[in-house]
Amino acid sequence: PVNIRYDHLVAIERSGRAEDGNYYNMRGVNLKHLVDPIDDLFIAAKDIAGITTTGIGDGGNELGMGNLKEKVKALMPNGSLIACDVSADYAVTAGVSNWGGYAIACGLYLLNTCPSHRRYLAKGLRSQTMTEQEQLKDWAANLPSVKK
């Protein structure tokens, strides 16, 4: 891609490719006919500087859980069949995948609203060409939001 406009890929409760190339749910049912291979994006991101990946899951069959596949095989029912083979830079496990997503969303919210955490965010975004206020404004403008 020439003009990449993103720097992080996140998969939540998304079936990931297993060792045999298929996609399974927790019960071991093959879902390949229902799943588009976005795993390829996670695999490609490993070779593109500046793109980070996060997989959020609750059973080990989710995209990005390849980091934990040996644990999944050893500890989960059907683990040897369902374990995702595609890893992510960060694997977040949760009792329910969506809860893991909510936790990350809350953390990002705190970074943007809590004065103590905002200080760390500003340091992380520091740039030679933008002021701190410009960086925070740019960061907030590029995040999706839900108006209530």
C-alpha positions as CSV (number, residue, x, y, z in Angstrom):
1,P,0.0,0.0,0.0
2,V,1.2,3.4,-0.9
3,N,-0.6,5.8,1.5
4,I,-1.3,3.8,4.6
5,R,-3.6,5.8,6.9
6,Y,-3.7,3.5,9.9
7,D,-1.1,2.2,12.3
8,H,-2.9,-0.4,14.3
9,L,-5.1,-3.4,13.5
10,V,-7.5,-4.8,16.1
11,A,-9.4,-8.0,16.0
12,I,-12.1,-8.8,18.6
13,E,-13.8,-12.2,18.7
14,R,-12.7,-12.8,15.1
15,S,-12.1,-16.5,14.2
16,G,-8.5,-16.9,13.2
17,R,-6.8,-19.3,10.8
18,A,-5.8,-22.6,12.4
19,E,-2.7,-24.7,11.5
20,D,-4.7,-26.6,8.9
21,G,-5.9,-23.4,7.2
22,N,-9.5,-23.6,8.4
23,Y,-11.4,-21.4,10.8
24,Y,-13.1,-22.9,13.8
25,N,-15.5,-21.9,16.6
26,M,-14.9,-23.1,20.1
27,R,-16.8,-26.3,19.5
28,G,-14.6,-27.2,16.6
29,V,-17.1,-26.4,13.9
30,N,-15.4,-25.4,10.6
31,L,-16.5,-21.8,9.7
32,K,-14.1,-21.3,6.7
33,H,-17.1,-20.8,4.3
34,L,-18.2,-17.8,6.5
35,V,-14.9,-16.1,7.2
36,D,-12.9,-13.7,5.0
37,P,-9.1,-14.1,5.4
38,I,-8.3,-10.8,7.1
39,D,-5.6,-12.8,8.8
40,D,-3.6,-11.8,5.8
41,L,-3.6,-8.2,7.0
42,F,-2.1,-9.2,10.3
43,I,0.5,-11.3,8.6
44,A,1.4,-8.5,6.1
45,A,1.6,-6.0,9.0
46,K,4.6,-7.8,10.4
47,D,6.6,-6.6,7.4
48,I,5.3,-3.0,7.3
49,A,7.0,-0.6,9.7
50,G,4.8,1.3,12.0
51,I,1.8,-1.0,12.0
52,T,1.0,-2.8,15.2
53,T,-1.6,-5.6,15.7
54,T,-3.8,-6.6,18.7
55,G,-5.9,-9.7,18.9
56,I,-8.6,-10.0,21.6
57,G,-10.1,-13.3,22.4
58,D,-11.6,-15.6,25.0
59,G,-11.0,-19.1,23.7
60,G,-7.8,-19.2,21.6
61,N,-9.4,-19.6,18.2
62,E,-9.5,-15.9,17.6
63,L,-7.3,-13.9,15.3
64,G,-4.1,-12.8,17.0
65,M,-4.1,-15.6,19.6
66,G,-1.3,-17.4,17.8
67,N,1.0,-16.1,20.5
68,L,-0.7,-18.4,22.9
69,K,-1.4,-21.4,20.7
70,E,0.7,-23.9,22.7
71,K,-1.3,-23.0,25.8
72,V,-4.6,-23.2,23.9
73,K,-3.6,-26.7,22.6
74,A,-2.8,-27.8,26.1
75,L,-5.6,-26.3,28.1
76,M,-8.7,-25.8,25.9
77,P,-11.2,-28.4,24.8
78,N,-10.6,-28.9,21.0
79,G,-7.4,-26.8,21.5
80,S,-5.3,-28.8,19.1
81,L,-7.9,-28.2,16.3
82,I,-9.1,-24.7,17.0
83,A,-5.9,-22.9,18.1
84,C,-5.3,-19.8,15.9
85,D,-2.0,-20.0,14.1
86,V,-1.8,-16.2,13.4
87,S,-0.2,-14.1,16.1
88,A,-0.5,-10.4,16.9
89,D,1.9,-8.0,18.5
90,Y,-0.4,-7.9,21.5
91,A,-2.8,-10.7,22.6
92,V,-5.5,-9.7,25.1
93,T,-7.4,-12.5,26.8
94,A,-10.7,-12.0,28.6
95,G,-13.5,-14.0,30.0
96,V,-15.6,-12.6,27.2
97,S,-13.8,-11.1,24.2
98,N,-16.0,-8.0,24.1
99,W,-15.1,-7.3,27.7
100,G,-11.5,-7.2,26.6
101,G,-12.5,-4.7,23.9
102,Y,-14.4,-2.6,26.4
103,A,-11.3,-2.6,28.7
104,I,-9.1,-1.3,26.0
105,A,-11.7,1.3,25.0
106,C,-11.9,2.5,28.6
107,G,-8.1,2.8,28.8
108,L,-8.0,4.9,25.6
109,Y,-10.8,7.0,26.9
110,L,-8.8,7.7,30.1
111,L,-5.8,8.7,28.1
112,N,-7.9,11.4,26.5
113,T,-9.8,12.6,29.5
114,C,-7.8,12.1,32.7
115,P,-5.2,14.9,33.3
116,S,-2.7,12.4,34.8
117,H,-3.0,10.0,31.9
118,R,-3.1,12.8,29.3
119,R,0.4,13.7,30.4
120,Y,1.7,10.2,29.4
121,L,-0.3,10.4,26.1
122,A,1.3,13.7,25.3
123,K,4.8,12.3,25.9
124,G,4.0,9.3,23.7
125,L,2.8,11.5,20.8
126,R,5.5,14.1,21.1
127,S,6.7,15.2,17.7
128,Q,9.3,17.7,16.5
129,T,6.8,19.6,14.3
130,M,3.6,19.7,16.3
131,T,2.9,21.4,19.6
132,E,1.4,19.2,22.4
133,Q,-2.1,20.8,21.8
134,E,-1.9,20.1,18.0
135,Q,-0.8,16.5,18.7
136,L,-3.7,15.9,21.1
137,K,-6.2,17.6,18.7
138,D,-4.9,15.5,15.8
139,W,-5.1,12.3,17.9
140,A,-8.6,12.9,19.0
141,A,-9.8,13.9,15.5
142,N,-8.5,10.6,14.0
143,L,-10.2,8.3,16.5
144,P,-13.8,7.1,15.9
145,S,-16.3,8.4,18.4
146,V,-19.9,7.9,19.3
147,K,-21.9,11.0,20.0
148,K,-24.5,10.5,22.8
